[in-house]
Amino acid sequence: MINHDQYLDYLIAVNADMLTHVGSEKDFEGADEAAKYYKRNLRMFSNLNRIELTLKDRMFILMGASHTAFFRDFISRNSKFKMVDSFKYLD
């Protein structure tokens, strides 16, 4: 259930979008925390991009669901990678 698109979209909303509604009158505490989380995901994706791969290489990434939600979006926009539906391999 956790890796389905609907739940992953929910995790993005919980971990980022909802935080943008939190803050004091003159500051942006929630948005700043959301930015830190997004930055962490971008750095993780940057590390992935540093790995030298050939067209024959395959990679399995095991991570928490909220990171998976962001990676799904990053990978869908990147021509270097092709995400494969993990449900094809799970019973």
HTML snippet that shows the backbone in 3Dmol.js (N, CA, C, O; Angstrom):
<script src="https://3Dmol.org/build/3Dmol-min.js"></script>
<div id="view" style="width:600px;height:400px;position:relative"></div>
<script>
const pdb = `
ATOM      1  N   MET A   1       0.814  -1.197   0.000  1.00  0.00           N
ATOM      2  CA  MET A   1       0.000   0.000   0.000  1.00  0.00           C
ATOM      3  C   MET A   1       0.863   1.269   0.000  1.00  0.00           C
ATOM      4  O   MET A   1       0.507   2.264  -0.632  1.00  0.00           O
ATOM      5  N   ILE A   2       1.969   1.231   0.693  1.00  0.00           N
ATOM      6  CA  ILE A   2       2.786   2.434   0.877  1.00  0.00           C
ATOM      7  C   ILE A   2       3.362   2.945  -0.437  1.00  0.00           C
ATOM      8  O   ILE A   2       3.484   4.158  -0.612  1.00  0.00           O
ATOM      9  N   ASN A   3       3.716   2.072  -1.359  1.00  0.00           N
ATOM     10  CA  ASN A   3       4.359   2.511  -2.592  1.00  0.00           C
ATOM     11  C   ASN A   3       3.404   2.891  -3.711  1.00  0.00           C
ATOM     12  O   ASN A   3       3.847   3.165  -4.827  1.00  0.00           O
ATOM     13  N   HIS A   4       2.127   2.914  -3.446  1.00  0.00           N
ATOM     14  CA  HIS A   4       1.175   3.329  -4.476  1.00  0.00           C
ATOM     15  C   HIS A   4       1.190   4.852  -4.619  1.00  0.00           C
ATOM     16  O   HIS A   4       1.420   5.576  -3.650  1.00  0.00           O
ATOM     17  N   ASP A   5       0.946   5.320  -5.828  1.00  0.00           N
ATOM     18  CA  ASP A   5       1.016   6.749  -6.130  1.00  0.00           C
ATOM     19  C   ASP A   5       0.163   7.607  -5.205  1.00  0.00           C
ATOM     20  O   ASP A   5       0.598   8.677  -4.780  1.00  0.00           O
ATOM     21  N   GLN A   6      -1.025   7.157  -4.895  1.00  0.00           N
ATOM     22  CA  GLN A   6      -1.922   7.954  -4.056  1.00  0.00           C
ATOM     23  C   GLN A   6      -1.309   8.206  -2.675  1.00  0.00           C
ATOM     24  O   GLN A   6      -1.390   9.318  -2.153  1.00  0.00           O
ATOM     25  N   TYR A   7      -0.702   7.184  -2.091  1.00  0.00           N
ATOM     26  CA  TYR A   7      -0.086   7.349  -0.770  1.00  0.00           C
ATOM     27  C   TYR A   7       1.181   8.188  -0.856  1.00  0.00           C
ATOM     28  O   TYR A   7       1.443   9.004   0.028  1.00  0.00           O
ATOM     29  N   LEU A   8       1.969   8.000  -1.907  1.00  0.00           N
ATOM     30  CA  LEU A   8       3.182   8.799  -2.077  1.00  0.00           C
ATOM     31  C   LEU A   8       2.840  10.276  -2.264  1.00  0.00           C
ATOM     32  O   LEU A   8       3.537  11.143  -1.737  1.00  0.00           O
ATOM     33  N   ASP A   9       1.783  10.565  -3.003  1.00  0.00           N
ATOM     34  CA  ASP A   9       1.332  11.952  -3.143  1.00  0.00           C
ATOM     35  C   ASP A   9       0.922  12.528  -1.790  1.00  0.00           C
ATOM     36  O   ASP A   9       1.219  13.684  -1.486  1.00  0.00           O
ATOM     37  N   TYR A  10       0.246  11.728  -0.988  1.00  0.00           N
ATOM     38  CA  TYR A  10      -0.144  12.151   0.349  1.00  0.00           C
ATOM     39  C   TYR A  10       1.089  12.498   1.187  1.00  0.00           C
ATOM     40  O   TYR A  10       1.082  13.489   1.917  1.00  0.00           O
ATOM     41  N   LEU A  11       2.143  11.689   1.085  1.00  0.00           N
ATOM     42  CA  LEU A  11       3.347  11.946   1.861  1.00  0.00           C
ATOM     43  C   LEU A  11       4.025  13.249   1.459  1.00  0.00           C
ATOM     44  O   LEU A  11       4.561  13.959   2.311  1.00  0.00           O
ATOM     45  N   ILE A  12       4.005  13.564   0.184  1.00  0.00           N
ATOM     46  CA  ILE A  12       4.557  14.858  -0.241  1.00  0.00           C
ATOM     47  C   ILE A  12       3.749  15.981   0.381  1.00  0.00           C
ATOM     48  O   ILE A  12       4.313  16.962   0.866  1.00  0.00           O
ATOM     49  N   ALA A  13       2.436  15.842   0.370  1.00  0.00           N
ATOM     50  CA  ALA A  13       1.581  16.869   0.961  1.00  0.00           C
ATOM     51  C   ALA A  13       1.849  17.015   2.458  1.00  0.00           C
ATOM     52  O   ALA A  13       1.928  18.133   2.968  1.00  0.00           O
ATOM     53  N   VAL A  14       1.987  15.911   3.151  1.00  0.00           N
ATOM     54  CA  VAL A  14       2.213  15.954   4.598  1.00  0.00           C
ATOM     55  C   VAL A  14       3.593  16.507   4.923  1.00  0.00           C
ATOM     56  O   VAL A  14       3.733  17.320   5.837  1.00  0.00           O
ATOM     57  N   ASN A  15       4.603  16.083   4.195  1.00  0.00           N
ATOM     58  CA  ASN A  15       5.975  16.449   4.523  1.00  0.00           C
ATOM     59  C   ASN A  15       6.422  17.786   3.958  1.00  0.00           C
ATOM     60  O   ASN A  15       7.470  18.294   4.358  1.00  0.00           O
ATOM     61  N   ALA A  16       5.687  18.353   3.073  1.00  0.00           N
ATOM     62  CA  ALA A  16       6.117  19.618   2.490  1.00  0.00           C
ATOM     63  C   ALA A  16       4.990  20.636   2.434  1.00  0.00           C
ATOM     64  O   ALA A  16       5.066  21.693   3.060  1.00  0.00           O
ATOM     65  N   ASP A  17       3.953  20.316   1.690  1.00  0.00           N
ATOM     66  CA  ASP A  17       2.893  21.289   1.447  1.00  0.00           C
ATOM     67  C   ASP A  17       2.231  21.777   2.728  1.00  0.00           C
ATOM     68  O   ASP A  17       2.000  22.977   2.879  1.00  0.00           O
ATOM     69  N   MET A  18       1.920  20.875   3.653  1.00  0.00           N
ATOM     70  CA  MET A  18       1.239  21.283   4.880  1.00  0.00           C
ATOM     71  C   MET A  18       2.114  22.191   5.739  1.00  0.00           C
ATOM     72  O   MET A  18       1.610  23.064   6.445  1.00  0.00           O
ATOM     73  N   LEU A  19       3.418  21.981   5.672  1.00  0.00           N
ATOM     74  CA  LEU A  19       4.317  22.819   6.464  1.00  0.00           C
ATOM     75  C   LEU A  19       4.292  24.283   6.022  1.00  0.00           C
ATOM     76  O   LEU A  19       4.608  25.176   6.808  1.00  0.00           O
ATOM     77  N   THR A  20       3.921  24.524   4.782  1.00  0.00           N
ATOM     78  CA  THR A  20       3.906  25.912   4.305  1.00  0.00           C
ATOM     79  C   THR A  20       2.786  26.728   4.942  1.00  0.00           C
ATOM     80  O   THR A  20       2.748  27.948   4.784  1.00  0.00           O
ATOM     81  N   HIS A  21       1.888  26.080   5.650  1.00  0.00           N
ATOM     82  CA  HIS A  21       0.806  26.777   6.345  1.00  0.00           C
ATOM     83  C   HIS A  21       1.160  27.097   7.794  1.00  0.00           C
ATOM     84  O   HIS A  21       0.356  27.679   8.521  1.00  0.00           O
ATOM     85  N   VAL A  22       2.361  26.716   8.207  1.00  0.00           N
ATOM     86  CA  VAL A  22       2.780  26.904   9.587  1.00  0.00           C
ATOM     87  C   VAL A  22       3.818  28.012   9.641  1.00  0.00           C
ATOM     88  O   VAL A  22       4.770  28.022   8.861  1.00  0.00           O
ATOM     89  N   GLY A  23       3.634  28.930  10.551  1.00  0.00           N
ATOM     90  CA  GLY A  23       4.626  29.983  10.734  1.00  0.00           C
ATOM     91  C   GLY A  23       4.070  31.110  11.578  1.00  0.00           C
ATOM     92  O   GLY A  23       2.861  31.252  11.758  1.00  0.00           O
ATOM     93  N   SER A  24       4.970  31.887  12.078  1.00  0.00           N
ATOM     94  CA  SER A  24       4.563  33.047  12.861  1.00  0.00           C
ATOM     95  C   SER A  24       4.196  34.191  11.915  1.00  0.00           C
ATOM     96  O   SER A  24       4.344  34.073  10.699  1.00  0.00           O
ATOM     97  N   GLU A  25       3.732  35.261  12.466  1.00  0.00           N
ATOM     98  CA  GLU A  25       3.258  36.383  11.648  1.00  0.00           C
ATOM     99  C   GLU A  25       4.335  36.967  10.744  1.00  0.00           C
ATOM    100  O   GLU A  25       4.049  37.407   9.631  1.00  0.00           O
ATOM    101  N   LYS A  26       5.568  36.970  11.225  1.00  0.00           N
ATOM    102  CA  LYS A  26       6.639  37.612  10.446  1.00  0.00           C
ATOM    103  C   LYS A  26       7.733  36.653   9.995  1.00  0.00           C
ATOM    104  O   LYS A  26       8.779  37.083   9.509  1.00  0.00           O
ATOM    105  N   ASP A  27       7.494  35.355  10.154  1.00  0.00           N
ATOM    106  CA  ASP A  27       8.526  34.405   9.757  1.00  0.00           C
ATOM    107  C   ASP A  27       7.884  33.220   9.021  1.00  0.00           C
ATOM    108  O   ASP A  27       6.661  33.124   8.920  1.00  0.00           O
ATOM    109  N   PHE A  28       8.708  32.351   8.528  1.00  0.00           N
ATOM    110  CA  PHE A  28       8.257  31.240   7.682  1.00  0.00           C
ATOM    111  C   PHE A  28       8.818  29.912   8.203  1.00  0.00           C
ATOM    112  O   PHE A  28       9.456  29.172   7.454  1.00  0.00           O
ATOM    113  N   GLU A  29       8.584  29.614   9.475  1.00  0.00           N
ATOM    114  CA  GLU A  29       9.165  28.430  10.096  1.00  0.00           C
ATOM    115  C   GLU A  29       8.793  27.139   9.374  1.00  0.00           C
ATOM    116  O   GLU A  29       9.659  26.302   9.122  1.00  0.00           O
ATOM    117  N   GLY A  30       7.535  26.971   9.044  1.00  0.00           N
ATOM    118  CA  GLY A  30       7.095  25.757   8.360  1.00  0.00           C
ATOM    119  C   GLY A  30       7.700  25.623   6.974  1.00  0.00           C
ATOM    120  O   GLY A  30       8.182  24.555   6.598  1.00  0.00           O
ATOM    121  N   ALA A  31       7.672  26.702   6.223  1.00  0.00           N
ATOM    122  CA  ALA A  31       8.251  26.677   4.873  1.00  0.00           C
ATOM    123  C   ALA A  31       9.755  26.415   4.932  1.00  0.00           C
ATOM    124  O   ALA A  31      10.301  25.731   4.067  1.00  0.00           O
ATOM    125  N   ASP A  32      10.423  26.955   5.944  1.00  0.00           N
ATOM    126  CA  ASP A  32      11.857  26.701   6.098  1.00  0.00           C
ATOM    127  C   ASP A  32      12.131  25.230   6.374  1.00  0.00           C
ATOM    128  O   ASP A  32      13.090  24.671   5.842  1.00  0.00           O
ATOM    129  N   GLU A  33      11.300  24.593   7.201  1.00  0.00           N
ATOM    130  CA  GLU A  33      11.464  23.164   7.476  1.00  0.00           C
ATOM    131  C   GLU A  33      11.182  22.340   6.227  1.00  0.00           C
ATOM    132  O   GLU A  33      11.885  21.366   5.958  1.00  0.00           O
ATOM    133  N   ALA A  34      10.164  22.717   5.463  1.00  0.00           N
ATOM    134  CA  ALA A  34       9.867  22.023   4.211  1.00  0.00           C
ATOM    135  C   ALA A  34      11.043  22.158   3.238  1.00  0.00           C
ATOM    136  O   ALA A  34      11.387  21.206   2.538  1.00  0.00           O
ATOM    137  N   ALA A  35      11.644  23.327   3.199  1.00  0.00           N
ATOM    138  CA  ALA A  35      12.791  23.553   2.322  1.00  0.00           C
ATOM    139  C   ALA A  35      13.975  22.675   2.720  1.00  0.00           C
ATOM    140  O   ALA A  35      14.684  22.159   1.855  1.00  0.00           O
ATOM    141  N   LYS A  36      14.192  22.503   4.018  1.00  0.00           N
ATOM    142  CA  LYS A  36      15.272  21.633   4.490  1.00  0.00           C
ATOM    143  C   LYS A  36      15.038  20.193   4.030  1.00  0.00           C
ATOM    144  O   LYS A  36      15.969  19.508   3.607  1.00  0.00           O
ATOM    145  N   TYR A  37      13.800  19.750   4.117  1.00  0.00           N
ATOM    146  CA  TYR A  37      13.469  18.383   3.721  1.00  0.00           C
ATOM    147  C   TYR A  37      13.648  18.210   2.209  1.00  0.00           C
ATOM    148  O   TYR A  37      14.178  17.195   1.756  1.00  0.00           O
ATOM    149  N   TYR A  38      13.210  19.189   1.444  1.00  0.00           N
ATOM    150  CA  TYR A  38      13.361  19.139  -0.004  1.00  0.00           C
ATOM    151  C   TYR A  38      14.844  19.151  -0.372  1.00  0.00           C
ATOM    152  O   TYR A  38      15.275  18.430  -1.271  1.00  0.00           O
ATOM    153  N   LYS A  39      15.615  19.973   0.330  1.00  0.00           N
ATOM    154  CA  LYS A  39      17.058  20.041   0.098  1.00  0.00           C
ATOM    155  C   LYS A  39      17.700  18.683   0.353  1.00  0.00           C
ATOM    156  O   LYS A  39      18.558  18.244  -0.413  1.00  0.00           O
ATOM    157  N   ARG A  40      17.289  18.020   1.426  1.00  0.00           N
ATOM    158  CA  ARG A  40      17.822  16.696   1.740  1.00  0.00           C
ATOM    159  C   ARG A  40      17.546  15.720   0.603  1.00  0.00           C
ATOM    160  O   ARG A  40      18.428  14.952   0.220  1.00  0.00           O
ATOM    161  N   ASN A  41      16.342  15.742   0.064  1.00  0.00           N
ATOM    162  CA  ASN A  41      15.996  14.866  -1.054  1.00  0.00           C
ATOM    163  C   ASN A  41      16.794  15.209  -2.301  1.00  0.00           C
ATOM    164  O   ASN A  41      17.232  14.313  -3.023  1.00  0.00           O
ATOM    165  N   LEU A  42      16.985  16.488  -2.560  1.00  0.00           N
ATOM    166  CA  LEU A  42      17.785  16.888  -3.724  1.00  0.00           C
ATOM    167  C   LEU A  42      19.232  16.436  -3.587  1.00  0.00           C
ATOM    168  O   LEU A  42      19.849  16.016  -4.566  1.00  0.00           O
ATOM    169  N   ARG A  43      19.772  16.521  -2.382  1.00  0.00           N
ATOM    170  CA  ARG A  43      21.151  16.067  -2.171  1.00  0.00           C
ATOM    171  C   ARG A  43      21.256  14.552  -2.358  1.00  0.00           C
ATOM    172  O   ARG A  43      22.228  14.062  -2.933  1.00  0.00           O
ATOM    173  N   MET A  44      20.280  13.830  -1.882  1.00  0.00           N
ATOM    174  CA  MET A  44      20.265  12.381  -2.088  1.00  0.00           C
ATOM    175  C   MET A  44      20.213  12.066  -3.589  1.00  0.00           C
ATOM    176  O   MET A  44      20.918  11.176  -4.066  1.00  0.00           O
ATOM    177  N   PHE A  45      19.382  12.796  -4.322  1.00  0.00           N
ATOM    178  CA  PHE A  45      19.278  12.575  -5.766  1.00  0.00           C
ATOM    179  C   PHE A  45      20.574  12.983  -6.470  1.00  0.00           C
ATOM    180  O   PHE A  45      20.979  12.352  -7.446  1.00  0.00           O
ATOM    181  N   SER A  46      21.208  14.019  -5.984  1.00  0.00           N
ATOM    182  CA  SER A  46      22.497  14.429  -6.529  1.00  0.00           C
ATOM    183  C   SER A  46      23.536  13.318  -6.354  1.00  0.00           C
ATOM    184  O   SER A  46      24.328  13.054  -7.259  1.00  0.00           O
ATOM    185  N   ASN A  47      23.527  12.676  -5.194  1.00  0.00           N
ATOM    186  CA  ASN A  47      24.424  11.540  -4.974  1.00  0.00           C
ATOM    187  C   ASN A  47      24.147  10.415  -5.957  1.00  0.00           C
ATOM    188  O   ASN A  47      25.074   9.782  -6.462  1.00  0.00           O
ATOM    189  N   LEU A  48      22.895  10.169  -6.225  1.00  0.00           N
ATOM    190  CA  LEU A  48      22.532   9.148  -7.207  1.00  0.00           C
ATOM    191  C   LEU A  48      23.087   9.502  -8.584  1.00  0.00           C
ATOM    192  O   LEU A  48      23.578   8.630  -9.301  1.00  0.00           O
ATOM    193  N   ASN A  49      23.010  10.757  -8.946  1.00  0.00           N
ATOM    194  CA  ASN A  49      23.508  11.201 -10.246  1.00  0.00           C
ATOM    195  C   ASN A  49      25.025  11.114 -10.369  1.00  0.00           C
ATOM    196  O   ASN A  49      25.552  11.112 -11.481  1.00  0.00           O
ATOM    197  N   ARG A  50      25.716  11.045  -9.271  1.00  0.00           N
ATOM    198  CA  ARG A  50      27.181  10.944  -9.288  1.00  0.00           C
ATOM    199  C   ARG A  50      27.676   9.527  -9.579  1.00  0.00           C
ATOM    200  O   ARG A  50      28.854   9.327  -9.876  1.00  0.00           O
ATOM    201  N   ILE A  51      26.793   8.565  -9.495  1.00  0.00           N
ATOM    202  CA  ILE A  51      27.173   7.178  -9.752  1.00  0.00           C
ATOM    203  C   ILE A  51      27.290   6.970 -11.257  1.00  0.00           C
ATOM    204  O   ILE A  51      26.354   7.243 -12.008  1.00  0.00           O
ATOM    205  N   GLU A  52      28.446   6.485 -11.684  1.00  0.00           N
ATOM    206  CA  GLU A  52      28.638   6.226 -13.111  1.00  0.00           C
ATOM    207  C   GLU A  52      27.927   4.924 -13.486  1.00  0.00           C
ATOM    208  O   GLU A  52      28.186   3.868 -12.909  1.00  0.00           O
ATOM    209  N   LEU A  53      27.043   5.024 -14.447  1.00  0.00           N
ATOM    210  CA  LEU A  53      26.247   3.880 -14.889  1.00  0.00           C
ATOM    211  C   LEU A  53      26.357   3.709 -16.387  1.00  0.00           C
ATOM    212  O   LEU A  53      26.588   4.663 -17.129  1.00  0.00           O
ATOM    213  N   THR A  54      26.184   2.465 -16.814  1.00  0.00           N
ATOM    214  CA  THR A  54      26.077   2.192 -18.244  1.00  0.00           C
ATOM    215  C   THR A  54      24.630   1.828 -18.547  1.00  0.00           C
ATOM    216  O   THR A  54      23.820   1.690 -17.630  1.00  0.00           O
ATOM    217  N   LEU A  55      24.302   1.673 -19.815  1.00  0.00           N
ATOM    218  CA  LEU A  55      22.940   1.298 -20.195  1.00  0.00           C
ATOM    219  C   LEU A  55      22.571  -0.099 -19.700  1.00  0.00           C
ATOM    220  O   LEU A  55      21.389  -0.418 -19.576  1.00  0.00           O
ATOM    221  N   LYS A  56      23.560  -0.923 -19.421  1.00  0.00           N
ATOM    222  CA  LYS A  56      23.302  -2.278 -18.942  1.00  0.00           C
ATOM    223  C   LYS A  56      23.093  -2.346 -17.435  1.00  0.00           C
ATOM    224  O   LYS A  56      22.602  -3.354 -16.927  1.00  0.00           O
ATOM    225  N   ASP A  57      23.449  -1.310 -16.725  1.00  0.00           N
ATOM    226  CA  ASP A  57      23.339  -1.309 -15.265  1.00  0.00           C
ATOM    227  C   ASP A  57      21.897  -1.202 -14.806  1.00  0.00           C
ATOM    228  O   ASP A  57      21.058  -0.564 -15.442  1.00  0.00           O
ATOM    229  N   ARG A  58      21.640  -1.849 -13.679  1.00  0.00           N
ATOM    230  CA  ARG A  58      20.342  -1.750 -13.003  1.00  0.00           C
ATOM    231  C   ARG A  58      20.621  -1.361 -11.567  1.00  0.00           C
ATOM    232  O   ARG A  58      21.653  -1.734 -11.010  1.00  0.00           O
ATOM    233  N   MET A  59      19.723  -0.623 -10.969  1.00  0.00           N
ATOM    234  CA  MET A  59      19.920  -0.152  -9.608  1.00  0.00           C
ATOM    235  C   MET A  59      18.637  -0.361  -8.813  1.00  0.00           C
ATOM    236  O   MET A  59      17.537  -0.099  -9.300  1.00  0.00           O
ATOM    237  N   PHE A  60      18.795  -0.831  -7.603  1.00  0.00           N
ATOM    238  CA  PHE A  60      17.675  -0.975  -6.675  1.00  0.00           C
ATOM    239  C   PHE A  60      17.929  -0.015  -5.521  1.00  0.00           C
ATOM    240  O   PHE A  60      18.984  -0.059  -4.888  1.00  0.00           O
ATOM    241  N   ILE A  61      16.971   0.841  -5.254  1.00  0.00           N
ATOM    242  CA  ILE A  61      17.111   1.817  -4.183  1.00  0.00           C
ATOM    243  C   ILE A  61      16.056   1.512  -3.128  1.00  0.00           C
ATOM    244  O   ILE A  61      14.860   1.463  -3.415  1.00  0.00           O
ATOM    245  N   LEU A  62      16.519   1.312  -1.918  1.00  0.00           N
ATOM    246  CA  LEU A  62      15.623   1.061  -0.801  1.00  0.00           C
ATOM    247  C   LEU A  62      15.664   2.276   0.110  1.00  0.00           C
ATOM    248  O   LEU A  62      16.714   2.623   0.652  1.00  0.00           O
ATOM    249  N   MET A  63      14.519   2.919   0.276  1.00  0.00           N
ATOM    250  CA  MET A  63      14.450   4.116   1.112  1.00  0.00           C
ATOM    251  C   MET A  63      13.064   4.243   1.689  1.00  0.00           C
ATOM    252  O   MET A  63      12.139   3.529   1.302  1.00  0.00           O
ATOM    253  N   GLY A  64      12.940   5.153   2.609  1.00  0.00           N
ATOM    254  CA  GLY A  64      11.640   5.397   3.218  1.00  0.00           C
ATOM    255  C   GLY A  64      10.637   5.946   2.221  1.00  0.00           C
ATOM    256  O   GLY A  64      11.002   6.460   1.164  1.00  0.00           O
ATOM    257  N   ALA A  65       9.375   5.827   2.575  1.00  0.00           N
ATOM    258  CA  ALA A  65       8.291   6.175   1.650  1.00  0.00           C
ATOM    259  C   ALA A  65       8.289   7.645   1.259  1.00  0.00           C
ATOM    260  O   ALA A  65       8.060   7.963   0.092  1.00  0.00           O
ATOM    261  N   SER A  66       8.537   8.550   2.197  1.00  0.00           N
ATOM    262  CA  SER A  66       8.473   9.968   1.820  1.00  0.00           C
ATOM    263  C   SER A  66       9.629  10.349   0.902  1.00  0.00           C
ATOM    264  O   SER A  66       9.459  11.178   0.008  1.00  0.00           O
ATOM    265  N   HIS A  67      10.814   9.750   1.112  1.00  0.00           N
ATOM    266  CA  HIS A  67      11.911   9.991   0.170  1.00  0.00           C
ATOM    267  C   HIS A  67      11.571   9.379  -1.189  1.00  0.00           C
ATOM    268  O   HIS A  67      11.872   9.965  -2.228  1.00  0.00           O
ATOM    269  N   THR A  68      10.950   8.212  -1.182  1.00  0.00           N
ATOM    270  CA  THR A  68      10.534   7.564  -2.419  1.00  0.00           C
ATOM    271  C   THR A  68       9.581   8.465  -3.198  1.00  0.00           C
ATOM    272  O   THR A  68       9.655   8.540  -4.425  1.00  0.00           O
ATOM    273  N   ALA A  69       8.696   9.139  -2.494  1.00  0.00           N
ATOM    274  CA  ALA A  69       7.733  10.029  -3.152  1.00  0.00           C
ATOM    275  C   ALA A  69       8.455  11.117  -3.938  1.00  0.00           C
ATOM    276  O   ALA A  69       8.097  11.406  -5.080  1.00  0.00           O
ATOM    277  N   PHE A  70       9.467  11.717  -3.328  1.00  0.00           N
ATOM    278  CA  PHE A  70      10.207  12.765  -4.017  1.00  0.00           C
ATOM    279  C   PHE A  70      11.061  12.185  -5.143  1.00  0.00           C
ATOM    280  O   PHE A  70      11.124  12.763  -6.227  1.00  0.00           O
ATOM    281  N   PHE A  71      11.719  11.046  -4.898  1.00  0.00           N
ATOM    282  CA  PHE A  71      12.541  10.431  -5.933  1.00  0.00           C
ATOM    283  C   PHE A  71      11.709  10.047  -7.148  1.00  0.00           C
ATOM    284  O   PHE A  71      12.169  10.177  -8.282  1.00  0.00           O
ATOM    285  N   ARG A  72      10.498   9.580  -6.921  1.00  0.00           N
ATOM    286  CA  ARG A  72       9.607   9.228  -8.036  1.00  0.00           C
ATOM    287  C   ARG A  72       9.445  10.436  -8.954  1.00  0.00           C
ATOM    288  O   ARG A  72       9.484  10.302 -10.177  1.00  0.00           O
ATOM    289  N   ASP A  73       9.264  11.611  -8.364  1.00  0.00           N
ATOM    290  CA  ASP A  73       9.110  12.821  -9.171  1.00  0.00           C
ATOM    291  C   ASP A  73      10.419  13.222  -9.847  1.00  0.00           C
ATOM    292  O   ASP A  73      10.423  13.583 -11.024  1.00  0.00           O
ATOM    293  N   PHE A  74      11.517  13.160  -9.118  1.00  0.00           N
ATOM    294  CA  PHE A  74      12.810  13.530  -9.709  1.00  0.00           C
ATOM    295  C   PHE A  74      13.153  12.613 -10.873  1.00  0.00           C
ATOM    296  O   PHE A  74      13.559  13.082 -11.937  1.00  0.00           O
ATOM    297  N   ILE A  75      12.993  11.317 -10.680  1.00  0.00           N
ATOM    298  CA  ILE A  75      13.351  10.345 -11.714  1.00  0.00           C
ATOM    299  C   ILE A  75      12.442  10.473 -12.933  1.00  0.00           C
ATOM    300  O   ILE A  75      12.889  10.277 -14.062  1.00  0.00           O
ATOM    301  N   SER A  76      11.184  10.795 -12.715  1.00  0.00           N
ATOM    302  CA  SER A  76      10.266  10.927 -13.853  1.00  0.00           C
ATOM    303  C   SER A  76      10.646  12.091 -14.764  1.00  0.00           C
ATOM    304  O   SER A  76      10.231  12.126 -15.923  1.00  0.00           O
ATOM    305  N   ARG A  77      11.416  13.028 -14.268  1.00  0.00           N
ATOM    306  CA  ARG A  77      11.832  14.191 -15.051  1.00  0.00           C
ATOM    307  C   ARG A  77      13.266  14.083 -15.567  1.00  0.00           C
ATOM    308  O   ARG A  77      13.778  15.019 -16.181  1.00  0.00           O
ATOM    309  N   ASN A  78      13.908  12.955 -15.324  1.00  0.00           N
ATOM    310  CA  ASN A  78      15.317  12.806 -15.651  1.00  0.00           C
ATOM    311  C   ASN A  78      15.477  11.726 -16.714  1.00  0.00           C
ATOM    312  O   ASN A  78      15.047  10.590 -16.515  1.00  0.00           O
ATOM    313  N   SER A  79      16.085  12.068 -17.823  1.00  0.00           N
ATOM    314  CA  SER A  79      16.228  11.107 -18.921  1.00  0.00           C
ATOM    315  C   SER A  79      17.295  10.054 -18.651  1.00  0.00           C
ATOM    316  O   SER A  79      17.370   9.060 -19.375  1.00  0.00           O
ATOM    317  N   LYS A  80      18.114  10.247 -17.637  1.00  0.00           N
ATOM    318  CA  LYS A  80      19.171   9.285 -17.315  1.00  0.00           C
ATOM    319  C   LYS A  80      18.606   8.001 -16.696  1.00  0.00           C
ATOM    320  O   LYS A  80      19.202   6.931 -16.824  1.00  0.00           O
ATOM    321  N   PHE A  81      17.460   8.113 -16.028  1.00  0.00           N
ATOM    322  CA  PHE A  81      16.909   6.991 -15.284  1.00  0.00           C
ATOM    323  C   PHE A  81      15.535   6.600 -15.818  1.00  0.00           C
ATOM    324  O   PHE A  81      14.815   7.405 -16.409  1.00  0.00           O
ATOM    325  N   LYS A  82      15.204   5.343 -15.588  1.00  0.00           N
ATOM    326  CA  LYS A  82      13.863   4.848 -15.895  1.00  0.00           C
ATOM    327  C   LYS A  82      13.381   4.086 -14.670  1.00  0.00           C
ATOM    328  O   LYS A  82      13.989   3.089 -14.279  1.00  0.00           O
ATOM    329  N   MET A  83      12.316   4.538 -14.075  1.00  0.00           N
ATOM    330  CA  MET A  83      11.779   3.857 -12.909  1.00  0.00           C
ATOM    331  C   MET A  83      10.928   2.684 -13.371  1.00  0.00           C
ATOM    332  O   MET A  83      10.114   2.806 -14.286  1.00  0.00           O
ATOM    333  N   VAL A  84      11.133   1.554 -12.722  1.00  0.00           N
ATOM    334  CA  VAL A  84      10.378   0.350 -13.028  1.00  0.00           C
ATOM    335  C   VAL A  84       9.407   0.112 -11.882  1.00  0.00           C
ATOM    336  O   VAL A  84       9.753   0.287 -10.713  1.00  0.00           O
ATOM    337  N   ASP A  85       8.215  -0.280 -12.222  1.00  0.00           N
ATOM    338  CA  ASP A  85       7.195  -0.546 -11.217  1.00  0.00           C
ATOM    339  C   ASP A  85       7.599  -1.749 -10.372  1.00  0.00           C
ATOM    340  O   ASP A  85       7.653  -2.873 -10.871  1.00  0.00           O
ATOM    341  N   SER A  86       7.881  -1.515  -9.098  1.00  0.00           N
ATOM    342  CA  SER A  86       8.337  -2.599  -8.219  1.00  0.00           C
ATOM    343  C   SER A  86       7.253  -3.643  -7.971  1.00  0.00           C
ATOM    344  O   SER A  86       7.560  -4.768  -7.579  1.00  0.00           O
ATOM    345  N   PHE A  87       6.006  -3.289  -8.190  1.00  0.00           N
ATOM    346  CA  PHE A  87       4.917  -4.243  -7.969  1.00  0.00           C
ATOM    347  C   PHE A  87       4.974  -5.415  -8.946  1.00  0.00           C
ATOM    348  O   PHE A  87       4.383  -6.464  -8.690  1.00  0.00           O
ATOM    349  N   LYS A  88       5.673  -5.245 -10.052  1.00  0.00           N
ATOM    350  CA  LYS A  88       5.833  -6.354 -11.007  1.00  0.00           C
ATOM    351  C   LYS A  88       6.669  -7.492 -10.409  1.00  0.00           C
ATOM    352  O   LYS A  88       6.591  -8.634 -10.862  1.00  0.00           O
ATOM    353  N   TYR A  89       7.464  -7.166  -9.391  1.00  0.00           N
ATOM    354  CA  TYR A  89       8.392  -8.142  -8.825  1.00  0.00           C
ATOM    355  C   TYR A  89       7.958  -8.624  -7.438  1.00  0.00           C
ATOM    356  O   TYR A  89       8.583  -9.521  -6.872  1.00  0.00           O
ATOM    357  N   LEU A  90       6.918  -8.049  -6.904  1.00  0.00           N
ATOM    358  CA  LEU A  90       6.467  -8.394  -5.551  1.00  0.00           C
ATOM    359  C   LEU A  90       5.178  -9.184  -5.592  1.00  0.00           C
ATOM    360  O   LEU A  90       4.305  -8.917  -6.419  1.00  0.00           O
ATOM    361  N   ASP A  91       5.058 -10.125  -4.733  1.00  0.00           N
ATOM    362  CA  ASP A  91       3.810 -10.891  -4.601  1.00  0.00           C
ATOM    363  C   ASP A  91       3.240 -10.689  -3.227  1.00  0.00           C
ATOM    364  O   ASP A  91       2.189 -11.245  -2.907  1.00  0.00           O
TER     365      ASP A  91
END
`;
const viewer = $3Dmol.createViewer("view");
viewer.addModel(pdb, "pdb");
viewer.setStyle({}, {cartoon: {color: "spectrum"}});
viewer.zoomTo();
viewer.render();
</script>
